[in-house]
Amino acid sequence: MPLKGIKVLDLSRLLPGPFASQILADFGAEVIKVEDTNEGDYLRDMPPMMDKLGAFFCSINRGKKSIKLGVPVKLSDTPGQTSAEAPGPGQHTDMLLRELGFSEVEIMELRRRQIVA
């Protein structure tokens, strides 16, 4: 497999990200999917079902490992406002790595080899 030995941390939620990381897994990368601790991946429960999991979830997450991890995102305090203040490119990854116990020095070293898309 051409990507054997490559590790991918999948922080995506909507179709393009999971689909892209699925292709990487198909080529041999070890993909670790990070899910929200509150809800997890909403596609898990979306019909049609296949062995108690949503078929769509199964189709784009086959061969991936999965962890649940909570990351705070500051929501608007204005009633009725639906947007959230999302982290900029790479900041979400840094927040997750800090929560996992990585030091700033370790994060800087990882950032040298990281691709953010």
HUGI-V644615 format. One line per field, one symbol per residue. phi: phi as a letter, one per 30 degrees, with the letter a starting at -180 (. if undefined). psi: psi as a letter, one per 20 degrees, with the letter a starting at -180 (. if undefined). burial: b if it has 16 or more other C-alpha atoms within 10 Angstrom, else e. A space follows every 50 residues. Layout:
phi->???
psi->???
burial->???
This chain:
phi->.dcejdcbcccdbceededdddddddcjddccdccdddcidddecdddcb hibdddeddcbdiccbbcbdbdbdddddeidcdcddddeidddddddddd jdddddddddddccccb
psi->phjpipppoojrhrggghgghggghhjiqopoppqphghaoiihjpqqqo ljqphgghhjjpjqqpqppppppoqqippipiqqnqqrphhggggghghi jqrhghggghhhjqpp.
burial->eeeeeeebebbbbeeeebeebbebbbebbbbbbbbbeeebbebbbeeeee eeebbbbbebbebbeeeeeeeeeeeeeeeeeeeeeeeeeeeebbebbeee eeeeeebeeeeeeeeee
